[in-house]
Amino acid sequence: TQDGILISVKNKVINIISSKENIKEITIFDITGKTLYNKTKVSNTELQIQNLPSSNQVLLVKVTLDNDFTTTRKIIFQ
C-alpha cells in the first residue's frame, strides 16, 4: 500500500502492520462511531487484536504512526 500500512482480518483477529514507521495509536470504531478498541503507545510496527467484542460487520480502523500520520481503513470483521 501507498502509506505502508497493511490491515488484515482472519478468524476474528485483526492484524495491523506498518512497514515504514512505528504505530503510535490504534482506535477501532463501528459504523455508528462507537469506539470498540483503543490502544495508545503501541511503539511497534505490528499489532494483533484478538477478542474484539464485535459480530460480523464493517469496522473502521484508525491508525496513527509515530510521525503523526493518520489513516482510517474500512474492514469487514468476520
All heavy atoms as a GROMACS GRO file, in nm:
protein
  620
    1THR      N    1   0.083  -0.120   0.000
    1THR     CA    2   0.000   0.000   0.000
    1THR      C    3   0.087   0.126   0.000
    1THR      O    4   0.203   0.121   0.040
    1THR     CB    5  -0.090   0.004   0.125
    1THR    OG1    6  -0.006   0.009   0.239
    1THR    CG2    7  -0.182  -0.116   0.133
    2GLN      N    8   0.028   0.231  -0.038
    2GLN     CA    9   0.099   0.357  -0.054
    2GLN      C   10   0.161   0.408   0.075
    2GLN      O   11   0.275   0.453   0.077
    2GLN     CB   12  -0.001   0.460  -0.107
    2GLN     CG   13   0.063   0.573  -0.182
    2GLN     CD   14  -0.043   0.662  -0.244
    2GLN    OE1   15  -0.161   0.634  -0.239
    2GLN    NE2   16  -0.001   0.771  -0.302
    3ASP      N   17   0.087   0.399   0.185
    3ASP     CA   18   0.139   0.451   0.312
    3ASP      C   19   0.210   0.344   0.395
    3ASP      O   20   0.252   0.370   0.507
    3ASP     CB   21   0.026   0.516   0.392
    3ASP     CG   22  -0.095   0.425   0.408
    3ASP    OD1   23  -0.078   0.301   0.396
    3ASP    OD2   24  -0.204   0.476   0.430
    4GLY      N   25   0.222   0.223   0.341
    4GLY     CA   26   0.297   0.119   0.411
    4GLY      C   27   0.220   0.054   0.524
    4GLY      O   28   0.279  -0.016   0.607
    5ILE      N   29   0.088   0.074   0.530
    5ILE     CA   30   0.008   0.015   0.637
    5ILE      C   31  -0.080  -0.094   0.580
    5ILE      O   32  -0.154  -0.072   0.484
    5ILE     CB   33  -0.078   0.122   0.708
    5ILE    CG1   34   0.012   0.224   0.774
    5ILE    CG2   35  -0.171   0.057   0.811
    5ILE    CD1   36  -0.060   0.345   0.827
    6LEU      N   37  -0.069  -0.212   0.640
    6LEU     CA   38  -0.147  -0.326   0.595
    6LEU      C   39  -0.237  -0.373   0.709
    6LEU      O   40  -0.189  -0.395   0.820
    6LEU     CB   41  -0.052  -0.439   0.554
    6LEU     CG   42  -0.118  -0.566   0.502
    6LEU    CD1   43  -0.176  -0.543   0.364
    6LEU    CD2   44  -0.016  -0.678   0.498
    7ILE      N   45  -0.366  -0.385   0.680
    7ILE     CA   46  -0.461  -0.432   0.782
    7ILE      C   47  -0.534  -0.552   0.725
    7ILE      O   48  -0.590  -0.545   0.616
    7ILE     CB   49  -0.562  -0.322   0.821
    7ILE    CG1   50  -0.488  -0.200   0.876
    7ILE    CG2   51  -0.662  -0.375   0.924
    7ILE    CD1   52  -0.578  -0.081   0.905
    8SER      N   53  -0.530  -0.663   0.799
    8SER     CA   54  -0.599  -0.782   0.753
    8SER      C   55  -0.678  -0.844   0.868
    8SER      O   56  -0.647  -0.822   0.984
    8SER     CB   57  -0.499  -0.883   0.698
    8SER     OG   58  -0.408  -0.921   0.799
    9VAL      N   59  -0.781  -0.919   0.831
    9VAL     CA   60  -0.864  -0.987   0.931
    9VAL      C   61  -0.871  -1.134   0.895
    9VAL      O   62  -0.901  -1.169   0.781
    9VAL     CB   63  -1.008  -0.930   0.933
    9VAL    CG1   64  -1.088  -0.994   1.045
    9VAL    CG2   65  -1.007  -0.780   0.948
   10LYS      N   66  -0.842  -1.218   0.993
   10LYS     CA   67  -0.855  -1.362   0.972
   10LYS      C   68  -0.896  -1.427   1.103
   10LYS      O   69  -0.835  -1.402   1.206
   10LYS     CB   70  -0.722  -1.420   0.924
   10LYS     CG   71  -0.735  -1.562   0.875
   10LYS     CD   72  -0.604  -1.614   0.823
   10LYS     CE   73  -0.622  -1.758   0.778
   10LYS     NZ   74  -0.496  -1.824   0.752
   11ASN      N   75  -1.002  -1.506   1.099
   11ASN     CA   76  -1.052  -1.575   1.219
   11ASN      C   77  -1.074  -1.479   1.336
   11ASN      O   78  -1.032  -1.506   1.448
   11ASN     CB   79  -0.955  -1.686   1.262
   11ASN     CG   80  -0.932  -1.788   1.152
   11ASN    OD1   81  -1.023  -1.815   1.074
   11ASN    ND2   82  -0.812  -1.840   1.143
   12LYS      N   83  -1.137  -1.367   1.308
   12LYS     CA   84  -1.169  -1.265   1.409
   12LYS      C   85  -1.045  -1.204   1.475
   12LYS      O   86  -1.052  -1.150   1.585
   12LYS     CB   87  -1.265  -1.320   1.515
   12LYS     CG   88  -1.404  -1.350   1.460
   12LYS     CD   89  -1.505  -1.361   1.572
   12LYS     CE   90  -1.644  -1.391   1.521
   12LYS     NZ   91  -1.712  -1.280   1.458
   13VAL      N   92  -0.930  -1.215   1.410
   13VAL     CA   93  -0.808  -1.150   1.458
   13VAL      C   94  -0.770  -1.043   1.357
   13VAL      O   95  -0.760  -1.070   1.237
   13VAL     CB   96  -0.692  -1.252   1.473
   13VAL    CG1   97  -0.564  -1.181   1.514
   13VAL    CG2   98  -0.729  -1.359   1.574
   14ILE      N   99  -0.751  -0.920   1.406
   14ILE     CA  100  -0.712  -0.810   1.319
   14ILE      C  101  -0.560  -0.792   1.329
   14ILE      O  102  -0.506  -0.778   1.439
   14ILE     CB  103  -0.782  -0.679   1.361
   14ILE    CG1  104  -0.934  -0.697   1.353
   14ILE    CG2  105  -0.737  -0.563   1.271
   14ILE    CD1  106  -1.012  -0.581   1.411
   15ASN      N  107  -0.494  -0.796   1.215
   15ASN     CA  108  -0.350  -0.775   1.209
   15ASN      C  109  -0.323  -0.639   1.146
   15ASN      O  110  -0.374  -0.610   1.037
   15ASN     CB  111  -0.283  -0.882   1.122
   15ASN     CG  112  -0.255  -1.007   1.202
   15ASN    OD1  113  -0.187  -1.002   1.303
   15ASN    ND2  114  -0.310  -1.118   1.157
   16ILE      N  115  -0.242  -0.559   1.212
   16ILE     CA  116  -0.205  -0.428   1.158
   16ILE      C  117  -0.053  -0.424   1.149
   16ILE      O  118   0.016  -0.447   1.248
   16ILE     CB  119  -0.257  -0.316   1.249
   16ILE    CG1  120  -0.410  -0.328   1.263
   16ILE    CG2  121  -0.218  -0.179   1.193
   16ILE    CD1  122  -0.468  -0.252   1.377
   17ILE      N  123  -0.004  -0.396   1.030
   17ILE     CA  124   0.141  -0.391   1.007
   17ILE      C  125   0.176  -0.259   0.940
   17ILE      O  126   0.113  -0.220   0.842
   17ILE     CB  127   0.188  -0.509   0.919
   17ILE    CG1  128   0.157  -0.642   0.987
   17ILE    CG2  129   0.336  -0.497   0.888
   17ILE    CD1  130   0.171  -0.762   0.898
   18SER      N  131   0.276  -0.192   0.994
   18SER     CA  132   0.327  -0.069   0.933
   18SER      C  133   0.470  -0.096   0.889
   18SER      O  134   0.555  -0.130   0.970
   18SER     CB  135   0.323   0.045   1.034
   18SER     OG  136   0.396   0.156   0.984
   19SER      N  137   0.496  -0.078   0.760
   19SER     CA  138   0.630  -0.112   0.709
   19SER      C  139   0.727   0.006   0.719
   19SER      O  140   0.846  -0.012   0.700
   19SER     CB  141   0.620  -0.158   0.564
   19SER     OG  142   0.567  -0.055   0.484
   20LYS      N  143   0.676   0.127   0.747
   20LYS     CA  144   0.764   0.243   0.744
   20LYS      C  145   0.793   0.303   0.882
   20LYS      O  146   0.906   0.342   0.911
   20LYS     CB  147   0.704   0.352   0.655
   20LYS     CG  148   0.696   0.310   0.510
   20LYS     CD  149   0.635   0.416   0.424
   20LYS     CE  150   0.630   0.371   0.279
   20LYS     NZ  151   0.549   0.455   0.194
   21GLU      N  152   0.692   0.310   0.966
   21GLU     CA  153   0.706   0.378   1.096
   21GLU      C  154   0.644   0.294   1.205
   21GLU      O  155   0.554   0.215   1.179
   21GLU     CB  156   0.628   0.512   1.095
   21GLU     CG  157   0.691   0.621   1.015
   21GLU     CD  158   0.778   0.713   1.100
   21GLU    OE1  159   0.763   0.712   1.224
   21GLU    OE2  160   0.860   0.783   1.043
   22ASN      N  161   0.687   0.314   1.328
   22ASN     CA  162   0.618   0.251   1.440
   22ASN      C  163   0.476   0.306   1.451
   22ASN      O  164   0.450   0.422   1.421
   22ASN     CB  165   0.692   0.281   1.572
   22ASN     CG  166   0.793   0.173   1.606
   22ASN    OD1  167   0.807   0.075   1.535
   22ASN    ND2  168   0.864   0.193   1.714
   23ILE      N  169   0.386   0.220   1.498
   23ILE     CA  170   0.248   0.261   1.522
   23ILE      C  171   0.242   0.329   1.658
   23ILE      O  172   0.298   0.279   1.755
   23ILE     CB  173   0.155   0.138   1.520
   23ILE    CG1  174   0.162   0.068   1.383
   23ILE    CG2  175   0.011   0.177   1.554
   23ILE    CD1  176   0.106  -0.073   1.383
   24LYS      N  177   0.175   0.442   1.664
   24LYS     CA  178   0.161   0.513   1.792
   24LYS      C  179   0.028   0.477   1.859
   24LYS      O  180   0.022   0.452   1.978
   24LYS     CB  181   0.170   0.664   1.769
   24LYS     CG  182   0.156   0.745   1.896
   24LYS     CD  183   0.221   0.882   1.884
   24LYS     CE  184   0.130   0.983   1.824
   24LYS     NZ  185   0.189   1.118   1.820
   25GLU      N  186  -0.078   0.476   1.780
   25GLU     CA  187  -0.211   0.454   1.839
   25GLU      C  188  -0.304   0.385   1.739
   25GLU      O  189  -0.297   0.411   1.619
   25GLU     CB  190  -0.272   0.589   1.880
   25GLU     CG  191  -0.406   0.576   1.948
   25GLU     CD  192  -0.460   0.709   2.000
   25GLU    OE1  193  -0.394   0.814   1.981
   25GLU    OE2  194  -0.567   0.708   2.059
   26ILE      N  195  -0.390   0.299   1.792
   26ILE     CA  196  -0.492   0.231   1.712
   26ILE      C  197  -0.627   0.254   1.779
   26ILE      O  198  -0.640   0.235   1.900
   26ILE     CB  199  -0.469   0.078   1.709
   26ILE    CG1  200  -0.330   0.042   1.656
   26ILE    CG2  201  -0.579   0.008   1.630
   26ILE    CD1  202  -0.314   0.043   1.510
   27THR      N  203  -0.725   0.294   1.700
   27THR     CA  204  -0.862   0.302   1.750
   27THR      C  205  -0.952   0.230   1.650
   27THR      O  206  -0.937   0.248   1.529
   27THR     CB  207  -0.909   0.448   1.765
   27THR    OG1  208  -0.812   0.521   1.840
   27THR    CG2  209  -1.041   0.455   1.839
   28ILE      N  210  -1.043   0.149   1.701
   28ILE     CA  211  -1.138   0.079   1.614
   28ILE      C  212  -1.279   0.123   1.651
   28ILE      O  213  -1.317   0.123   1.768
   28ILE     CB  214  -1.124  -0.074   1.627
   28ILE    CG1  215  -0.981  -0.114   1.586
   28ILE    CG2  216  -1.228  -0.145   1.541
   28ILE    CD1  217  -0.952  -0.260   1.600
   29PHE      N  218  -1.355   0.163   1.549
   29PHE     CA  219  -1.493   0.209   1.566
   29PHE      C  220  -1.586   0.118   1.489
   29PHE      O  221  -1.546   0.059   1.388
   29PHE     CB  222  -1.512   0.349   1.505
   29PHE     CG  223  -1.414   0.452   1.548
   29PHE    CD1  224  -1.298   0.475   1.475
   29PHE    CD2  225  -1.438   0.529   1.661
   29PHE    CE1  226  -1.208   0.572   1.514
   29PHE    CE2  227  -1.348   0.627   1.700
   29PHE     CZ  228  -1.233   0.649   1.627
   30ASP      N  229  -1.713   0.112   1.533
   30ASP     CA  230  -1.813   0.053   1.444
   30ASP      C  231  -1.868   0.166   1.357
   30ASP      O  232  -1.829   0.282   1.372
   30ASP     CB  233  -1.921  -0.022   1.522
   30ASP     CG  234  -2.007   0.066   1.610
   30ASP    OD1  235  -2.005   0.190   1.593
   30ASP    OD2  236  -2.076   0.012   1.698
   31ILE      N  237  -1.960   0.133   1.265
   31ILE     CA  238  -2.004   0.237   1.172
   31ILE      C  239  -2.092   0.343   1.236
   31ILE      O  240  -2.116   0.446   1.177
   31ILE     CB  241  -2.072   0.178   1.046
   31ILE    CG1  242  -2.173   0.070   1.084
   31ILE    CG2  243  -1.970   0.123   0.949
   31ILE    CD1  244  -2.256   0.022   0.970
   32THR      N  245  -2.136   0.320   1.359
   32THR     CA  246  -2.212   0.425   1.428
   32THR      C  247  -2.118   0.523   1.498
   32THR      O  248  -2.162   0.623   1.555
   32THR     CB  249  -2.308   0.365   1.534
   32THR    OG1  250  -2.230   0.307   1.639
   32THR    CG2  251  -2.400   0.261   1.475
   33GLY      N  252  -1.988   0.492   1.497
   33GLY     CA  253  -1.891   0.581   1.561
   33GLY      C  254  -1.854   0.541   1.702
   33GLY      O  255  -1.775   0.608   1.768
   34LYS      N  256  -1.910   0.430   1.749
   34LYS     CA  257  -1.878   0.384   1.885
   34LYS      C  258  -1.738   0.322   1.888
   34LYS      O  259  -1.703   0.240   1.804
   34LYS     CB  260  -1.983   0.279   1.926
   34LYS     CG  261  -1.964   0.226   2.066
   34LYS     CD  262  -2.078   0.131   2.103
   34LYS     CE  263  -2.031   0.037   2.212
   34LYS     NZ  264  -2.072  -0.101   2.190
   35THR      N  265  -1.658   0.361   1.987
   35THR     CA  266  -1.523   0.306   1.999
   35THR      C  267  -1.529   0.166   2.059
   35THR      O  268  -1.582   0.147   2.167
   35THR     CB  269  -1.436   0.397   2.089
   35THR    OG1  270  -1.430   0.528   2.031
   35THR    CG2  271  -1.294   0.342   2.100
   36LEU      N  272  -1.474   0.069   1.986
   36LEU     CA  273  -1.472  -0.070   2.034
   36LEU      C  274  -1.337  -0.106   2.093
   36LEU      O  275  -1.326  -0.199   2.171
   36LEU     CB  276  -1.500  -0.165   1.917
   36LEU     CG  277  -1.632  -0.147   1.842
   36LEU    CD1  278  -1.641  -0.246   1.729
   36LEU    CD2  279  -1.750  -0.162   1.936
   37TYR      N  280  -1.232  -0.033   2.050
   37TYR     CA  281  -1.097  -0.069   2.094
   37TYR      C  282  -1.010   0.055   2.081
   37TYR      O  283  -1.021   0.129   1.984
   37TYR     CB  284  -1.043  -0.181   2.004
   37TYR     CG  285  -0.901  -0.222   2.034
   37TYR    CD1  286  -0.874  -0.325   2.123
   37TYR    CD2  287  -0.793  -0.159   1.972
   37TYR    CE1  288  -0.743  -0.365   2.150
   37TYR    CE2  289  -0.663  -0.197   1.999
   37TYR     CZ  290  -0.638  -0.300   2.087
   37TYR     OH  291  -0.510  -0.338   2.114
   38ASN      N  292  -0.924   0.075   2.179
   38ASN     CA  293  -0.826   0.184   2.169
   38ASN      C  294  -0.699   0.143   2.239
   38ASN      O  295  -0.703   0.091   2.350
   38ASN     CB  296  -0.882   0.313   2.230
   38ASN     CG  297  -0.780   0.426   2.222
   38ASN    OD1  298  -0.717   0.460   2.320
   38ASN    ND2  299  -0.763   0.480   2.104
   39LYS      N  300  -0.587   0.162   2.172
   39LYS     CA  301  -0.458   0.133   2.235
   39LYS      C  302  -0.362   0.245   2.197
   39LYS      O  303  -0.342   0.274   2.080
   39LYS     CB  304  -0.405  -0.001   2.188
   39LYS     CG  305  -0.273  -0.040   2.255
   39LYS     CD  306  -0.236  -0.183   2.224
   39LYS     CE  307  -0.098  -0.220   2.274
   39LYS     NZ  308  -0.088  -0.230   2.420
   40THR      N  309  -0.306   0.309   2.299
   40THR     CA  310  -0.207   0.413   2.276
   40THR      C  311  -0.069   0.357   2.308
   40THR      O  312  -0.057   0.249   2.366
   40THR     CB  313  -0.234   0.536   2.365
   40THR    OG1  314  -0.233   0.493   2.501
   40THR    CG2  315  -0.368   0.599   2.334
   41LYS      N  316   0.033   0.430   2.269
   41LYS     CA  317   0.172   0.390   2.297
   41LYS      C  318   0.201   0.247   2.249
   41LYS      O  319   0.257   0.165   2.322
   41LYS     CB  320   0.204   0.401   2.446
   41LYS     CG  321   0.187   0.541   2.503
   41LYS     CD  322   0.233   0.546   2.648
   41LYS     CE  323   0.222   0.684   2.706
   41LYS     NZ  324   0.090   0.719   2.755
   42VAL      N  325   0.160   0.217   2.127
   42VAL     CA  326   0.184   0.083   2.071
   42VAL      C  327   0.335   0.060   2.055
   42VAL      O  328   0.387  -0.045   2.091
   42VAL     CB  329   0.112   0.066   1.936
   42VAL    CG1  330   0.144  -0.070   1.875
   42VAL    CG2  331  -0.038   0.082   1.954
   43SER      N  332   0.407   0.159   2.002
   43SER     CA  333   0.554   0.155   1.987
   43SER      C  334   0.604   0.027   1.922
   43SER      O  335   0.700  -0.034   1.967
   43SER     CB  336   0.622   0.174   2.122
   43SER     OG  337   0.588   0.299   2.176
   44ASN      N  338   0.536  -0.014   1.817
   44ASN     CA  339   0.576  -0.134   1.744
   44ASN      C  340   0.530  -0.118   1.600
   44ASN      O  341   0.441  -0.037   1.573
   44ASN     CB  342   0.512  -0.258   1.808
   44ASN     CG  343   0.595  -0.383   1.783
   44ASN    OD1  344   0.659  -0.398   1.679
   44ASN    ND2  345   0.591  -0.475   1.878
   45THR      N  346   0.587  -0.196   1.508
   45THR     CA  347   0.542  -0.188   1.369
   45THR      C  348   0.428  -0.286   1.342
   45THR      O  349   0.372  -0.288   1.234
   45THR     CB  350   0.657  -0.220   1.271
   45THR    OG1  351   0.711  -0.348   1.307
   45THR    CG2  352   0.765  -0.114   1.277
   46GLU      N  353   0.396  -0.368   1.444
   46GLU     CA  354   0.294  -0.470   1.425
   46GLU      C  355   0.205  -0.481   1.547
   46GLU      O  356   0.252  -0.470   1.660
   46GLU     CB  357   0.364  -0.604   1.404
   46GLU     CG  358   0.297  -0.691   1.302
   46GLU     CD  359   0.384  -0.811   1.266
   46GLU    OE1  360   0.498  -0.790   1.220
   46GLU    OE2  361   0.336  -0.924   1.289
   47LEU      N  362   0.076  -0.503   1.524
   47LEU     CA  363  -0.017  -0.522   1.636
   47LEU      C  364  -0.123  -0.623   1.595
   47LEU      O  365  -0.175  -0.618   1.483
   47LEU     CB  366  -0.084  -0.390   1.676
   47LEU     CG  367  -0.176  -0.398   1.797
   47LEU    CD1  368  -0.098  -0.426   1.925
   47LEU    CD2  369  -0.254  -0.270   1.814
   48GLN      N  370  -0.153  -0.714   1.685
   48GLN     CA  371  -0.257  -0.813   1.663
   48GLN      C  372  -0.366  -0.790   1.766
   48GLN      O  373  -0.338  -0.778   1.884
   48GLN     CB  374  -0.197  -0.952   1.682
   48GLN     CG  375  -0.267  -1.057   1.602
   48GLN     CD  376  -0.196  -1.191   1.613
   48GLN    OE1  377  -0.187  -1.245   1.723
   48GLN    NE2  378  -0.147  -1.242   1.503
   49ILE      N  379  -0.489  -0.779   1.720
   49ILE     CA  380  -0.601  -0.753   1.810
   49ILE      C  381  -0.694  -0.874   1.808
   49ILE      O  382  -0.748  -0.910   1.703
   49ILE     CB  383  -0.677  -0.625   1.769
   49ILE    CG1  384  -0.581  -0.506   1.770
   49ILE    CG2  385  -0.795  -0.600   1.862
   49ILE    CD1  386  -0.634  -0.385   1.699
   50GLN      N  387  -0.712  -0.935   1.924
   50GLN     CA  388  -0.799  -1.051   1.936
   50GLN      C  389  -0.912  -1.019   2.033
   50GLN      O  390  -0.907  -0.920   2.104
   50GLN     CB  391  -0.720  -1.171   1.989
   50GLN     CG  392  -0.606  -1.210   1.900
   50GLN     CD  393  -0.516  -1.315   1.963
   50GLN    OE1  394  -0.542  -1.362   2.073
   50GLN    NE2  395  -0.410  -1.350   1.894
   51ASN      N  396  -1.011  -1.106   2.035
   51ASN     CA  397  -1.122  -1.095   2.132
   51ASN      C  398  -1.194  -0.961   2.124
   51ASN      O  399  -1.235  -0.906   2.225
   51ASN     CB  400  -1.072  -1.116   2.276
   51ASN     CG  401  -0.992  -1.245   2.289
   51ASN    OD1  402  -1.029  -1.346   2.232
   51ASN    ND2  403  -0.883  -1.239   2.362
   52LEU      N  404  -1.207  -0.909   2.003
   52LEU     CA  405  -1.281  -0.784   1.987
   52LEU      C  406  -1.430  -0.814   2.005
   52LEU      O  407  -1.482  -0.906   1.943
   52LEU     CB  408  -1.254  -0.726   1.848
   52LEU     CG  409  -1.285  -0.579   1.827
   52LEU    CD1  410  -1.192  -0.493   1.911
   52LEU    CD2  411  -1.271  -0.543   1.682
   53PRO      N  412  -1.498  -0.738   2.092
   53PRO     CA  413  -1.640  -0.767   2.118
   53PRO      C  414  -1.727  -0.720   2.002
   53PRO      O  415  -1.792  -0.616   2.011
   53PRO     CB  416  -1.668  -0.688   2.246
   53PRO     CG  417  -1.573  -0.573   2.239
   53PRO     CD  418  -1.451  -0.623   2.167
   54SER      N  419  -1.726  -0.793   1.893
   54SER     CA  420  -1.798  -0.747   1.776
   54SER      C  421  -1.848  -0.867   1.696
   54SER      O  422  -1.784  -0.970   1.690
   54SER     CB  423  -1.706  -0.663   1.687
   54SER     OG  424  -1.775  -0.626   1.571
   55SER      N  425  -1.965  -0.850   1.634
   55SER     CA  426  -2.016  -0.953   1.544
   55SER      C  427  -1.974  -0.916   1.403
   55SER      O  428  -1.903  -0.819   1.382
   55SER     CB  429  -2.168  -0.960   1.556
   55SER     OG  430  -2.222  -0.832   1.535
   56ASN      N  431  -2.019  -0.993   1.305
   56ASN     CA  432  -1.983  -0.966   1.166
   56ASN      C  433  -2.036  -0.830   1.123
   56ASN      O  434  -2.156  -0.808   1.115
   56ASN     CB  435  -2.041  -1.074   1.075
   56ASN     CG  436  -1.980  -1.210   1.102
   56ASN    OD1  437  -1.889  -1.222   1.186
   56ASN    ND2  438  -2.027  -1.310   1.033
   57GLN      N  439  -1.945  -0.738   1.094
   57GLN     CA  440  -1.987  -0.605   1.050
   57GLN      C  441  -1.867  -0.531   0.992
   57GLN      O  442  -1.754  -0.577   0.997
   57GLN     CB  443  -2.045  -0.526   1.168
   57GLN     CG  444  -1.947  -0.501   1.282
   57GLN     CD  445  -2.007  -0.415   1.392
   57GLN    OE1  446  -2.075  -0.319   1.364
   57GLN    NE2  447  -1.982  -0.452   1.516
   58VAL      N  448  -1.897  -0.415   0.935
   58VAL     CA  449  -1.791  -0.328   0.886
   58VAL      C  450  -1.737  -0.246   1.002
   58VAL      O  451  -1.813  -0.190   1.080
   58VAL     CB  452  -1.846  -0.234   0.776
   58VAL    CG1  453  -1.740  -0.134   0.734
   58VAL    CG2  454  -1.892  -0.314   0.655
   59LEU      N  455  -1.607  -0.244   1.017
   59LEU     CA  456  -1.543  -0.164   1.122
   59LEU      C  457  -1.446  -0.064   1.059
   59LEU      O  458  -1.397  -0.085   0.949
   59LEU     CB  459  -1.465  -0.255   1.219
   59LEU     CG  460  -1.544  -0.359   1.296
   59LEU    CD1  461  -1.451  -0.443   1.382
   59LEU    CD2  462  -1.651  -0.294   1.383
   60LEU      N  463  -1.422   0.044   1.131
   60LEU     CA  464  -1.324   0.143   1.087
   60LEU      C  465  -1.203   0.134   1.179
   60LEU      O  466  -1.217   0.138   1.301
   60LEU     CB  467  -1.384   0.284   1.094
   60LEU     CG  468  -1.505   0.305   1.003
   60LEU    CD1  469  -1.570   0.439   1.032
   60LEU    CD2  470  -1.466   0.296   0.857
   61VAL      N  471  -1.086   0.120   1.120
   61VAL     CA  472  -0.962   0.110   1.196
   61VAL      C  473  -0.881   0.237   1.171
   61VAL      O  474  -0.841   0.264   1.058
   61VAL     CB  475  -0.879  -0.014   1.154
   61VAL    CG1  476  -0.750  -0.023   1.235
   61VAL    CG2  477  -0.962  -0.141   1.170
   62LYS      N  478  -0.859   0.313   1.276
   62LYS     CA  479  -0.782   0.436   1.264
   62LYS      C  480  -0.642   0.411   1.319
   62LYS      O  481  -0.626   0.369   1.434
   62LYS     CB  482  -0.850   0.548   1.342
   62LYS     CG  483  -0.780   0.682   1.330
   62LYS     CD  484  -0.855   0.788   1.409
   62LYS     CE  485  -0.776   0.916   1.415
   62LYS     NZ  486  -0.832   1.008   1.512
   63VAL      N  487  -0.542   0.434   1.236
   63VAL     CA  488  -0.403   0.408   1.272
   63VAL      C  489  -0.327   0.540   1.272
   63VAL      O  490  -0.331   0.615   1.175
   63VAL     CB  491  -0.338   0.312   1.168
   63VAL    CG1  492  -0.193   0.284   1.206
   63VAL    CG2  493  -0.417   0.183   1.157
   64THR      N  494  -0.259   0.568   1.383
   64THR     CA  495  -0.171   0.685   1.390
   64THR      C  496  -0.028   0.635   1.408
   64THR      O  497  -0.002   0.553   1.496
   64THR     CB  498  -0.209   0.778   1.507
   64THR    OG1  499  -0.347   0.815   1.493
   64THR    CG2  500  -0.124   0.905   1.506
   65LEU      N  501   0.061   0.686   1.325
   65LEU     CA  502   0.201   0.645   1.333
   65LEU      C  503   0.280   0.742   1.419
   65LEU      O  504   0.231   0.850   1.454
   65LEU     CB  505   0.262   0.639   1.193
   65LEU     CG  506   0.194   0.542   1.095
   65LEU    CD1  507   0.263   0.545   0.960
   65LEU    CD2  508   0.188   0.401   1.151
   66ASP      N  509   0.404   0.704   1.451
   66ASP     CA  510   0.490   0.789   1.534
   66ASP      C  511   0.515   0.927   1.474
   66ASP      O  512   0.538   1.023   1.545
   66ASP     CB  513   0.625   0.720   1.560
   66ASP     CG  514   0.617   0.626   1.680
   66ASP    OD1  515   0.512   0.623   1.747
   66ASP    OD2  516   0.717   0.555   1.706
   67ASN      N  517   0.509   0.936   1.340
   67ASN     CA  518   0.530   1.066   1.277
   67ASN      C  519   0.399   1.145   1.266
   67ASN      O  520   0.390   1.244   1.194
   67ASN     CB  521   0.592   1.049   1.138
   67ASN     CG  522   0.502   0.971   1.043
   67ASN    OD1  523   0.391   0.931   1.078
   67ASN    ND2  524   0.549   0.948   0.922
   68ASP      N  525   0.295   1.099   1.338
   68ASP     CA  526   0.161   1.160   1.343
   68ASP      C  527   0.081   1.148   1.215
   68ASP      O  528  -0.023   1.209   1.201
   68ASP     CB  529   0.168   1.307   1.388
   68ASP     CG  530   0.194   1.316   1.538
   68ASP    OD1  531   0.147   1.226   1.611
   68ASP    OD2  532   0.261   1.410   1.582
   69PHE      N  533   0.128   1.066   1.120
   69PHE     CA  534   0.046   1.034   1.003
   69PHE      C  535  -0.071   0.949   1.050
   69PHE      O  536  -0.054   0.856   1.129
   69PHE     CB  537   0.129   0.956   0.900
   69PHE     CG  538   0.046   0.905   0.785
   69PHE    CD1  539   0.017   0.987   0.679
   69PHE    CD2  540  -0.004   0.775   0.786
   69PHE    CE1  541  -0.061   0.942   0.573
   69PHE    CE2  542  -0.082   0.729   0.681
   69PHE     CZ  543  -0.110   0.812   0.574
   70THR      N  544  -0.191   0.983   1.006
   70THR     CA  545  -0.312   0.909   1.046
   70THR      C  546  -0.388   0.863   0.923
   70THR      O  547  -0.404   0.939   0.828
   70THR     CB  548  -0.403   0.999   1.132
   70THR    OG1  549  -0.332   1.038   1.248
   70THR    CG2  550  -0.528   0.924   1.177
   71THR      N  551  -0.434   0.739   0.926
   71THR     CA  552  -0.519   0.688   0.819
   71THR      C  553  -0.632   0.607   0.882
   71THR      O  554  -0.615   0.550   0.988
   71THR     CB  555  -0.439   0.602   0.718
   71THR    OG1  556  -0.526   0.565   0.611
   71THR    CG2  557  -0.381   0.478   0.782
   72THR      N  558  -0.745   0.605   0.816
   72THR     CA  559  -0.858   0.524   0.863
   72THR      C  560  -0.897   0.427   0.752
   72THR      O  561  -0.916   0.468   0.637
   72THR     CB  562  -0.979   0.612   0.901
   72THR    OG1  563  -0.936   0.704   1.001
   72THR    CG2  564  -1.092   0.529   0.957
   73ARG      N  565  -0.907   0.300   0.786
   73ARG     CA  566  -0.942   0.197   0.688
   73ARG      C  567  -1.070   0.128   0.728
   73ARG      O  568  -1.097   0.107   0.845
   73ARG     CB  569  -0.833   0.090   0.680
   73ARG     CG  570  -0.699   0.138   0.640
   73ARG     CD  571  -0.688   0.152   0.488
   73ARG     NE  572  -0.562   0.212   0.456
   73ARG     CZ  573  -0.447   0.147   0.456
   73ARG    NH1  574  -0.442   0.020   0.485
   73ARG    NH2  575  -0.336   0.211   0.426
   74LYS      N  576  -1.144   0.087   0.627
   74LYS     CA  577  -1.266   0.009   0.649
   74LYS      C  578  -1.230  -0.138   0.636
   74LYS      O  579  -1.161  -0.177   0.541
   74LYS     CB  580  -1.365   0.044   0.538
   74LYS     CG  581  -1.505   0.070   0.586
   74LYS     CD  582  -1.594   0.101   0.468
   74LYS     CE  583  -1.634   0.246   0.471
   74LYS     NZ  584  -1.738   0.279   0.375
   75ILE      N  585  -1.274  -0.219   0.731
   75ILE     CA  586  -1.251  -0.363   0.720
   75ILE      C  587  -1.384  -0.437   0.742
   75ILE      O  588  -1.475  -0.382   0.804
   75ILE     CB  589  -1.147  -0.415   0.822
   75ILE    CG1  590  -1.192  -0.385   0.966
   75ILE    CG2  591  -1.009  -0.358   0.794
   75ILE    CD1  592  -1.113  -0.458   1.071
   76ILE      N  593  -1.391  -0.555   0.688
   76ILE     CA  594  -1.506  -0.642   0.716
   76ILE      C  595  -1.460  -0.737   0.827
   76ILE      O  596  -1.370  -0.818   0.806
   76ILE     CB  597  -1.548  -0.724   0.592
   76ILE    CG1  598  -1.567  -0.634   0.470
   76ILE    CG2  599  -1.673  -0.806   0.624
   76ILE    CD1  600  -1.692  -0.550   0.472
   77PHE      N  601  -1.522  -0.724   0.943
   77PHE     CA  602  -1.483  -0.808   1.057
   77PHE      C  603  -1.573  -0.930   1.060
   77PHE      O  604  -1.695  -0.918   1.074
   77PHE     CB  605  -1.498  -0.728   1.187
   77PHE     CG  606  -1.449  -0.802   1.308
   77PHE    CD1  607  -1.314  -0.810   1.335
   77PHE    CD2  608  -1.538  -0.865   1.394
   77PHE    CE1  609  -1.268  -0.879   1.446
   77PHE    CE2  610  -1.493  -0.935   1.505
   77PHE     CZ  611  -1.357  -0.942   1.530
   78GLN      N  612  -1.514  -1.049   1.041
   78GLN     CA  613  -1.594  -1.172   1.043
   78GLN      C  614  -1.514  -1.289   1.090
   78GLN      O  615  -1.394  -1.282   1.102
   78GLN     CB  616  -1.655  -1.199   0.906
   78GLN     CG  617  -1.551  -1.203   0.796
   78GLN     CD  618  -1.616  -1.203   0.659
   78GLN    OE1  619  -1.727  -1.157   0.642
   78GLN    NE2  620  -1.546  -1.254   0.560
   0.00000   0.00000   0.00000
